[in-house]
């Protein structure tokens, strides 16, 4: 069940919607921005959760249901998913990879442009440092979106950082 049920975006809005997804099999973050002429505006953000006690296939099924619901409600034009990285725990990396696959496939099936961004690239786009810690990233997300406080948990700020990294890259390449 998602922490915050996103509102339903009406059809035909004139601005691009960018959805960032920080994948996970127990907790995954999402953050959506509306790219208005005056800048990116926070549309929705929250977490998707699965019960830790459930078997991995059941958790993946729960995550897929939530991803599809968020895609249906927010109607993003672009979905930015954290790219794969090798952590210290190979089993964890495999599980996160499974969750990534769900997000990538669900977004592609809905016709969104799908972008993969490395965590270090998203951090560098926001802070200038690809090794920035989660608190630094959270503060920059809040600053860029004009929020009084960073969103919590870090899964949410990580997802918003992914979406904002797309915005930064698009400005540089003239796509916005």
N, C-alpha and C positions, 0 to 999 in steps of 0.2 A: 504494500500500500504506500502510495506517495505521501510525503509529509505535508505537502501543500498541493491541493488540487488546482492545477492551472486553469485560468479562465479559458473560455472558448473564443478564439479569434474569429471574427466574421470573415466571410469570403470577400475577396476583392479589395483588401486594404492596399494602399498604394506603395507601402514601404516594405523593404526586404526584412524578413525575420531570420535571425541566426540563432540556432540552438546549439549549445555546447553540452557534451555528455562526457562525464568522468566515469568510466565503466567500473563495475564491481559486481560481485555475485551476492553479497549481503547488503551492501549499501552502495548506491551509485548516485552521483550528483547530476543535476541538470540546471541549466541557466539559459534563458532566452532573452535576446535583445531585439528591439525594433530599431532599424537604422533609418531614423528620420533625418531630414535635411540639417537640422541643428545638432545632430549627433546621435550616438547610441543611447537608447533608453531601456531600462530594465522592464521586461514584460512579465516574466515569471521565473521563479527559481525554487528549488527544493531538492528533496532526496527521494529516491525509490528504494524500497527495502524489501528484503526477503527474510524469512525466518531462518535463523542460524541452525535450528534443529532439523530443518528439512534437508533431504538429500540434494546433492548438487543439481540433478536434472529438474527437480521440483523448484529449486531456487531460480534456476535459469528460466523456467516457464513463467514464474511470477514476475521476473524482471522483464521478460518479453512482453507480457500483458501490459505492464506499466509504461514501457517505452512506446508501445503502439498507441496507448491512450494519450500520452503526451504529444506524440506526433499528430494524432487526429485532432486534438484540441488546439494546438499552437500553430499548426500548418506552416512549419518552417520552410523557407526556400533553400537554406543551407544548414547542414548538420555537421558540426565539427566534433570529432571523436578523438580522444587521446590515443596516440599511436602506441604500438606495443613496445615494451621495454623489458629488458632482462633484469630482474631483481635478484636478491640473494636467495629467495625461496622459489625454486622452479615450479613447484606445485601451485603456488599462489599466482605466478606469472601465467601458467596455463589456464587457471580459472578466470583470471581477468581477461585473457585472450578470448575465452568462450563468450564472456559478456560483451566484449568489443564486437565480436562477430554478430551478435544479436542486434546491436545498435546499428552497425554498418548495413546489415541486410534489411532491417526494418526501414531505415531512412531511404535506402535506394529503392525499395519497393514502393514507397510513397512518392517517389519522383524528386526528392530533394537532391541538391548537389551535395556530395559527401566529401568532406575534407578530413584528412588525418594529420594531426599536429603532435609532435613530440613534446613531452612535458617541459624539457629544457627550452624549446623554442617559444612556448607560451610564456614561460617565466621571463625569458630574454625580451620578448615583445613588450611586456608590461613594466619590468623593473630595470632592464638593461643588463641583467645578470641571469644567465641560464641556471645558476645554482642557488638562486634566491630561496629562502626558506618559506614555509607556508604562511607564516604571519606577514612577511613582506608582501607576498602575492595578494593576500587578503586585503591588506591596507591599500594597495594600488587598485584593486578591483573597486573597493568602496570609493576611493578618490575619483576614479574615472567615471563612475556612475553617479556621483554626487550623493552617496549614501552616508548617513551619519555614522554608521557602524558597519564593519564587514559582515556579510552574510555568514551564517554558520549552518552546518559544520563545514570543514575544509573541502569536503566533496563538492559543495555548492560553489565555493569560491574557485576551486579548480575548474569546474565546468564553465563558469563565467569567464575565467582567464582564457580558456580555449576559444570561446566566442569572441572575446575582445582581441585576441591575437589575430583572428581572421579579419576583424575590422582594421587593425593596424596594417596588416599585410595588404589588404585591399586598397587602402588609401595610398600606400607606397606604389602599388602597381596600377593605380588609376581605375580600379574596378568599381569604386563607389561613386 
